[in-house]
């Protein structure tokens, strides 16, 4: 079953991509709650945290190892103001 994140990854719902590799996709939140707010989701559909299992834990672990690789400068165009 697909979810909103699956539709974003497939490109059915537009997003502002920050990072992508073969296992995860990072994008700006449509309704940010902080000056820098992006979501990083696995490309493998995992319906909830309760659904993480031995087969999907590598996808979740990959997200955490990817966070330091995301270039902080990718956020600047969204939050910098013209002078």
N, C-alpha and C positions, 0 to 999 in steps of 0.2 A: 504494500500500500504506500502510495506517495504522500508526502506532506509538503508544507509550504517551503521547507528548506530544500527538498528534492526538486521542486519547481524552480527555485532560484538557481540551484546548481545546473539544471538543464537549460536555463536561459528563458524559461517560460514566463518568469517574473523578473523584471529588470533589477539590477543591483549595481552598486559601485564597488567593484572588486578591489581588494587590497592585496590578496595573495591567493595562489592556487597551485596545487601539485596533484599528483595522482590519487592522494588519499583524503585531502581536505580542501575546503574553500573558505576564504575569509572575506568579509564584506562589511561595509559601513551599515550600521543599524539605521533603519528608516526613521526611527523615533529615538534618537540618542538621549541617554539619561546622564551623560557626562561629556566633557569637551572632546574626549577621545573614546569612542564607543564602537567597537566592531564585534562581529560575531564570527567565530571559527567553528565550522561544522564538518563532520565527517561526510565524505561522499557516499559512504555505505549508509543506507537507511537504518537508523537506530531510533525506534519510536519514543523511547524515554530512558532516563537513567536506570530505571528498574530493568530495562531490557538489555543492558550491557552484560555480556556473558564472555566466556572464554574465547569464543570465536571473534567477538567484536572489540575486545579490550585492546588489541594492537592499534585499532583505528583511533581509539580514545587516547592512548598513550602517544600516538603520533601527533595529535593536536598539541599536547603539552610540550613536546620536543620541537614543534614548529614555532611556537609563540616567540622565542628569542630571535628567530630568523626573519620575522616580519619587520620590514624597514619602517622605523617611526616616521620617516619623511613622507611616507605614503599618505599620512593623515593631514599633512600641512595644507594642501589645496582646499580641503573641506573647511578648515577652521581659520585660515589666514584671511585677514581683511585688507582690502586695497588701501594704500596710503596716499 
